[in-house]
Structures are given as structure tokens and as C-alpha cells.
Amino acid sequence: MKFSVIFEAQLADPTVEREHQVIRDCVEQAVLAEEMGFDRIWAVEHHSLKWYAHMSAPEIFLTWVAAKTRRIRVGHGVVCMPFNFNHPARVAERAAMLDLLSGGRLDLGAGRGGTAQETSLCGVDRDRTTQEVEEALRIIGKAWQEEELEYHGELIRIDPHPILPRPAQTPHPPLFLACSRTETLTQAAELGIGALVMGFAGPESIKEMRAAYDAARAARTGDRFVSTVVNDHFSVLCPTIVLDDAEEARRVGIRGQRFFAQSIGHWYGGAGVPDEAVVAGADEAAAMRQAAEQVVARLNEQRIPVRPTSTATFNADHAYGSAEDAIAYVERLRDAGADEIMCLIQMGTVPQEVCLETLRQWGAKVIPHFREGSRD
């Protein structure tokens, strides 16, 4: 099993000074992650999502981290693939350059970036995002396996051009798709690429999602593959804060997740600005439940059906607490079918010193437990 860290560059009270500091903090965490034995870091791509994600240029962030490290893999989790965000040929060029300079350490995930806030910035057609993501993956899969890329698709036409440079990994870096629904899991399996499962619903939901992914893998014929190389890798989100003081870790972790969930609700669901106040000693579990109830009430007022996914981000049953608590939770994710544990540590209200200590605890206690267990 692999272990990774994902970065949103998320922050409360987003002044210019704090924004600059959180980017530097993420770099410090990424470098420490290599020292602590993590296998990979992931960086998101989002645009204009104040509070939720200030990681708008992950290709620069990942390059900076790659230059400061030697072993850890660097992953786009994900590139926004609709054409007005990133032309597929430019994605292939940038990815190959980073793969080359990092010594073959790049992983490349694709996603939609589908909020109205983001699509309106770059003139993206929201009705075409799913189709454009798949077409972009087909173009990228071809770009690195032929002397010249030529593509005549339903949405875009590219006459013959060489795509330079070629990546260090042959034929290309592993490809992934961001997945949060059965439909995207099925799509990833049928395209022959890995799944980055970004949900908060927990191990039982992960087990169901793994079953859907495996069922699609078993049924696929290969006619939709985007590359000659298949990547059947299943990476799952694991929100976590680990400290010697388990109760404090749970309080800080649940508070960070509440900010994360409210930020998502703001940009994806039209809710209010996230609550930025941190109250020492507050009952954060109760505050999380109250925040979920507010979401349900708002949906009821708007006569929108309340589905399990509506409040999934408010589920606080994650790897918060001691190292032993984290180990027990990871075992549940492993048993549910996770190939990779994607740690979400950097949440908007979590102090930098807590992020760093969590990475140290995972490196000293959590990861070694599974590395040693793999030799049994």
C-alpha cells in the first residue's frame, strides 16, 4: 500500500500575507513528507476559489517541490482538463518537462474544475466538461506514443505536430481521474486509468466504490482505453490529524474538516462564507453536527432532495487522534480496497505546526506499521 499527501493550499482569513505563507507552508510539508517516508504528494488545481483552494498553478508548485526532493513522486491531483483551462497539447508538454526534470517521478490526474466560479473565469462550457476531460486524456495518451500527434475528434482538431520533450517514463506518466461518483469510477475503469477517490464518506462508502470500480474493470472490453498502458490504481482520501494528545487532534481535525466542508458548500452549493473563527476548547463534533443540520435545512427550504452525498463532507469519522487511531482507520480503508492512502492534513484552520507534527507521527508510527506488516 502507498501513502501520499494532498494539498489544496486552503486557508481561513485569506489576506495576501497569509496566502503567501500557506503556499510556503505546503512546500515545507511536502519536503518533510519525503523525509517521513511518504510515497507521493498530490496538488489540486482550482481557480478563484477563495478559502477553499489557492492552488491555482500546481505545475509550478510540483516543480518547486521536485527540485527540493529526490525520491517522492509528484502528482497532479488534478489538472483541470477542459480545453479553456488547459489545452491538451500544453498539458502534455508541461507534464513531460516536469517528468523529465524530476527523473520520472510524475503522476498525472485529470478533472473537470466544474464550479460556476471557475468555469466563468476561463470561459469553459460547463455542459462539455465531462466530454472534454475524456477527449483530453485520449489526446495526451496519444501525444507521447507517436512521433507526431494528430487528432481529429468531436470537440477538437489537432493537425500533425511533434509534442516535445518526451517524458522520462515510458511510454508516459501514469494517468488518473478524479472520482466521487459511480459514474466517474466506471469511466476511469473503462478508460484504463487510476481512480483518485476524493470523498469523505468513510470506509463503508469506499468499499462500495471499490466494488463499482472493480465491476467496471471486469466488464470492460478495452475499446475505450486512452493509452496502451493500463493503470488500475485506487487511491482514497484520508483526512487526518495525529498528535500525542488524541483529543486535541480530534478537535483540531474536525474543526479543519468543518472549514473544508463549509468552503465546499460555499462554492459548490451556494452556502454562506465558511466560519473562520477558531474557539479554543470548543466541542467541534457538536459544531460539525450543527453545520450538517444547517445544510439539510437549507436543502429542505429549497426543496432539493437530501441525499447521503449532501452531508458526506460533514462525516467526522476519520484518522483523527493518536497514531494508534490512525492505524486502525487505515486498516479499515485497506480492507475496503484502498491501494493508496491520500492524507488530507492541510485544512484551512489547522496550524502549520500541527500539520508538521502529523506528518512526523505518520512517518514514525503509522507508515512503518504497514511497511512491516507487508513483509509478513
Buried (B, 14 or more C-beta within 10 A) or exposed (E): BBBBBBBBBBBBEBEEEBBEEBBEBBBBBBBBBBEBBBBBBBBBBBBBBBBBBBBBEBBBBBBBBBEEBEEBBBBBBBBBBBBBBBBBBEBBBBBBBBBBBBEEBBBBBBBBBBBEBBBEBBEBEBEBBBBBBBBBBBBBBBBBBEEEBEBEBEEBEBEEEEBEEBBBBEBBBBBBBBBBEBEBBBBBBBBBBBBBBBBBBBBEBBBBBBBBBBBBBEEBEEEEBBBEBBBBBBBBBBBBBBBEEBEBBBBBBBBBBBBBBBBBBBBBBEBEEBBBEBEEEEEBBEBBBEBBEBBEEBBEEEEEEEEEEBBBBBBBBBBBBBBEBBBEBBBBBBEBBBBBBBBBBBBBBBEBEBBBBBBBBBBEBBBBBBEEEEEE
